[in-house]
Amino acid sequence: MPLLLKNANVFFENRLQRLDLRTRDGKIAEVAADLQPSSTDQVIDLSGKTILPGVIDLHVHFRVPGGEHKEDWTTGSRAAAKGGITAVCDMPNTNPSTTTIDLLRQKIQPTGQASLVNFGINFGAGPDNRAEQRALPLNIPVKCYVGPTTGTLIVDEQAVLEDIFTATDHLFLIHAEDKTEIDRLTAIFKNQNDPHLHGQIRPPKVAAIATQRVLNLARRYDRRVHFCHISSIEELELIRAARAEGLRVTCEVLPHTLFLDETAIDALGNFGKVNPPLRSSQHRKALWQALVNGEIDTVATDHAPHTREEKEKGYWEAPSGVPGVETMLPLLLDQLNKGSISLPRLVEVTSTSPARLLGLTDKGAIAPGFDADLTVIDLQETHTFTDDEIISKCGWTPFAGMTVTGMPVMTVVKGEIMFDAGLFSSGERGAPLWIV
């Protein structure tokens, strides 16, 4: 059924305007003042609310297959829809890892039956899957784990990385941490058991070494690289220099990197253990300024849920990662309300830029003919995060107790309401961003 969203503040033509918006057949049909309802329209009065282009999260781990006790596509996509997210891109470090086209297809089909939001399934570069990589459509990103993290998918040998970058001109998504340096520091601290060790075992130098290594490859082979979860001033400086050279380089930052620093480990313990680690306030502030200035392309969640039981283990056994799809947009809206980021910049890093990076020409903006993927927010609603409200299977958030102003209240995907006032669609589902 077509939607007619009335009396909203619509982010249209790069500014807020009091307009109505009509959808038809999954697309935005009209954006104008005083649209009149037809007999088939579902009319919704959104007075006092704001409509933004649908939020696209480039970096999630919904744990299927192999980690369904932590998350699955039903719970993960519901959490995303609740957080105002209309599309997610899932990473390949599952069990088994997504390193063949057949495994990619096996993930896409059941996901389409479960996900409330649109979804992309990323391909994983492994040590010996160049033939699969060459057969992969060029619009599907390839993830390269240059350093160790959750799972076993890692490509740190120089000859393997050379092969990966020589093989194709995909968009390469980079986890940049240096395994050799991590192994050296792990040996030094192996007899200690303290969550604060994480930042000493994976200091900024670990990220900088791997970042420089990948930039060298990008320069040599003229490849597109997107650095996931940058966390330090050192990475920022290397990326600035690479862009000044004309290299095709983009980067993302995560909410927990923007809103938490290493002092949060005092209260969170291993619940604040993430790869790369939480760093000092100096790094956090520099990243925030770079985001506002336009030097960081996207904000993504790296939604990586683990159970309480897993996180409550000792430092060496506890896995790295935190959930994020339910809290990212509210945290950013709170900063919008505080004047720390402009609305055009917020839309750019959460929707327009992710769509551009993925080559999604019908997403990332509100305009006739674009997909009707919409995030409706209430900029006046104040909310305090609690663990009990988290609908991700993990059931906790590192932001518990934090109060924000600005909340998503409705999520529209392909012109269908997937989330509204705490209720989820029981029938409609999202669509794949790419197929093979």
PEKAVEN-V112046 format. One record per pair of residues at least 12 apart in sequence whose ideal C-beta (glycine too) atoms are under 7 Angstrom apart, sorted by the first residue. I is the first residue (numbers start at 1). J is the second residue. Records with the same first field share a line. If there is no record, write none. Layout:
I = J ; J
This chain:
1 = 40 ; 42
2 = 22 ; 23 ; 24 ; 40 ; 41 ; 42
3 = 22 ; 23 ; 41 ; 42 ; 44 ; 415
4 = 20 ; 22 ; 35 ; 37 ; 41 ; 42 ; 43
5 = 20 ; 21 ; 44 ; 46 ; 51
6 = 20 ; 43 ; 44 ; 45 ; 46
7 = 45 ; 46 ; 47
8 = 21 ; 46 ; 49 ; 50 ; 51
9 = 50
10 = 31 ; 51 ; 366
11 = 51 ; 52 ; 53 ; 343 ; 347 ; 366
12 = 31 ; 366
14 = 344
16 = 50 ; 343
19 = 31 ; 32 ; 33
20 = 32 ; 33 ; 34 ; 35
21 = 51
22 = 35
23 = 372 ; 415
26 = 371 ; 372 ; 414 ; 415
27 = 369 ; 370 ; 371 ; 372 ; 415
28 = 366 ; 367 ; 368 ; 369 ; 370 ; 372
29 = 368
30 = 368
31 = 366 ; 368
46 = 376
49 = 376 ; 377 ; 378 ; 409
50 = 377 ; 379
51 = 366 ; 374 ; 376
52 = 347 ; 351 ; 375 ; 377
53 = 347 ; 351 ; 352 ; 364 ; 365 ; 366
54 = 86 ; 87 ; 351 ; 363 ; 373 ; 374 ; 375
55 = 84 ; 85 ; 86 ; 329 ; 350 ; 351 ; 375
56 = 86 ; 87 ; 351 ; 354 ; 355 ; 363
57 = 80 ; 85 ; 88 ; 89 ; 300 ; 301 ; 325
58 = 89 ; 252 ; 298 ; 300 ; 354
59 = 89 ; 91 ; 228 ; 252 ; 300 ; 301 ; 302
60 = 76 ; 88 ; 89 ; 90 ; 301 ; 303 ; 325
61 = 90 ; 91 ; 303 ; 304 ; 321
62 = 76 ; 90
63 = 94
64 = 94 ; 107
65 = 94 ; 95
66 = 94 ; 95 ; 96
67 = 94 ; 95
69 = 307
70 = 305 ; 306 ; 307 ; 393 ; 394
71 = 305 ; 392 ; 393
73 = 111 ; 114 ; 115
74 = 114
75 = 391 ; 392 ; 393
76 = 392
77 = 114 ; 115 ; 116 ; 117 ; 430
78 = 116 ; 391 ; 424
79 = 325 ; 326 ; 391 ; 392
80 = 117 ; 325
81 = 116 ; 117 ; 411 ; 418 ; 419 ; 424
82 = 326 ; 391 ; 419
83 = 325 ; 326 ; 327 ; 328 ; 329 ; 408
84 = 329 ; 375 ; 377 ; 408 ; 411
85 = 117 ; 325
86 = 117 ; 118 ; 373 ; 375 ; 411 ; 413
87 = 117 ; 118 ; 119 ; 373 ; 433
88 = 117 ; 119
89 = 120 ; 122
90 = 119 ; 121 ; 122
91 = 122 ; 143
92 = 122 ; 123 ; 124 ; 143 ; 153
93 = 124 ; 145 ; 150 ; 151 ; 153
95 = 151
97 = 124 ; 126 ; 151 ; 152 ; 153
98 = 121 ; 123 ; 124
99 = 124 ; 126 ; 129 ; 132
100 = 129 ; 132
101 = 132 ; 135 ; 136 ; 436
104 = 121 ; 123 ; 436
105 = 436
107 = 121
108 = 121 ; 432 ; 435
112 = 429 ; 432
113 = 429
115 = 429 ; 430
116 = 413 ; 418 ; 424 ; 425 ; 429 ; 430
117 = 413 ; 418 ; 430
118 = 373 ; 413 ; 430 ; 431 ; 433
119 = 430 ; 432 ; 433
120 = 358 ; 432 ; 433 ; 434
122 = 141 ; 143 ; 173
123 = 136 ; 140 ; 142 ; 143
124 = 143 ; 153
125 = 142 ; 143 ; 144 ; 155 ; 164
126 = 153 ; 155
127 = 155 ; 160
130 = 163 ; 167
133 = 167 ; 168
134 = 167 ; 168
136 = 170
137 = 434 ; 436
138 = 168 ; 169 ; 170
139 = 359 ; 434
140 = 434
141 = 170 ; 171 ; 173
142 = 170 ; 172 ; 173
143 = 173
144 = 164 ; 172 ; 173 ; 174
145 = 175
146 = 174 ; 175 ; 176 ; 177 ; 210 ; 214
147 = 175 ; 176 ; 177 ; 178 ; 179 ; 182 ; 210
148 = 179 ; 182
149 = 175 ; 275 ; 320
150 = 304 ; 319 ; 320 ; 321
154 = 179
156 = 179
161 = 217
165 = 217 ; 221 ; 223
166 = 221
169 = 223
171 = 224 ; 226 ; 357
172 = 223 ; 224 ; 225 ; 226
173 = 226 ; 228
174 = 214 ; 225 ; 226 ; 227 ; 228
175 = 228
176 = 207 ; 210 ; 211 ; 214 ; 227
177 = 202 ; 206 ; 207 ; 210 ; 275 ; 276
178 = 206 ; 209 ; 210
181 = 205 ; 206 ; 209
182 = 201 ; 202 ; 206
185 = 200 ; 201
186 = 201
189 = 201
193 = 314 ; 315 ; 316
194 = 315
195 = 265 ; 269 ; 270 ; 272 ; 273 ; 315
196 = 265
197 = 315
198 = 273 ; 277
199 = 262 ; 277 ; 278 ; 279
202 = 275 ; 276 ; 277
204 = 232 ; 234 ; 279
207 = 231 ; 232 ; 234 ; 235 ; 276
208 = 232 ; 234 ; 235 ; 238
211 = 227 ; 235 ; 238
212 = 238
215 = 238 ; 242 ; 247
218 = 247 ; 248 ; 249
219 = 247
224 = 248
225 = 249
226 = 250 ; 251 ; 357
227 = 239 ; 251
228 = 252
229 = 252 ; 254 ; 257 ; 276 ; 302
230 = 251 ; 253
231 = 257 ; 276 ; 279 ; 283
232 = 279 ; 283
233 = 283 ; 286
236 = 286 ; 290 ; 295
239 = 251
240 = 295
250 = 297 ; 357
251 = 296 ; 297
252 = 296 ; 297 ; 298 ; 299 ; 300
253 = 287 ; 291 ; 296 ; 299
254 = 300 ; 301 ; 302
255 = 299 ; 301 ; 324 ; 327 ; 328 ; 331
256 = 274 ; 278 ; 322 ; 324 ; 398
257 = 284 ; 287
258 = 284 ; 287 ; 288
259 = 331
260 = 272 ; 278 ; 398
261 = 278 ; 279 ; 280 ; 281 ; 284
262 = 278 ; 279 ; 280
264 = 278
265 = 278
268 = 398
270 = 311 ; 315 ; 318
271 = 311 ; 396 ; 398
272 = 398
273 = 318 ; 320
274 = 320 ; 321 ; 322
275 = 320
291 = 349
292 = 341 ; 345
296 = 349
297 = 349 ; 353 ; 357
298 = 349 ; 353 ; 354 ; 357
299 = 328 ; 332 ; 349 ; 350
301 = 324 ; 325 ; 328
302 = 324
303 = 323 ; 324 ; 325
304 = 321 ; 322
305 = 321 ; 323 ; 392 ; 393 ; 394
306 = 319 ; 321 ; 394
307 = 394
308 = 395 ; 396
322 = 398
323 = 390 ; 392 ; 394 ; 397
326 = 390 ; 392
327 = 385 ; 397 ; 399
329 = 408
330 = 383 ; 404 ; 406 ; 407
331 = 404
332 = 346 ; 350
333 = 377 ; 379 ; 404 ; 406 ; 407
334 = 404 ; 405 ; 406
336 = 406
337 = 379 ; 405 ; 406
351 = 364
352 = 364 ; 365
358 = 433
360 = 433
371 = 414
372 = 412 ; 414 ; 415
373 = 412 ; 413 ; 414
374 = 412
375 = 408 ; 411
376 = 408 ; 409 ; 410
377 = 406 ; 407 ; 408 ; 409
378 = 407 ; 409
379 = 406
381 = 406 ; 407
382 = 403 ; 405
383 = 403 ; 404 ; 407
384 = 401 ; 403
385 = 397 ; 399 ; 400 ; 401 ; 402
386 = 400
387 = 400
409 = 421
413 = 430
414 = 431
416 = 428
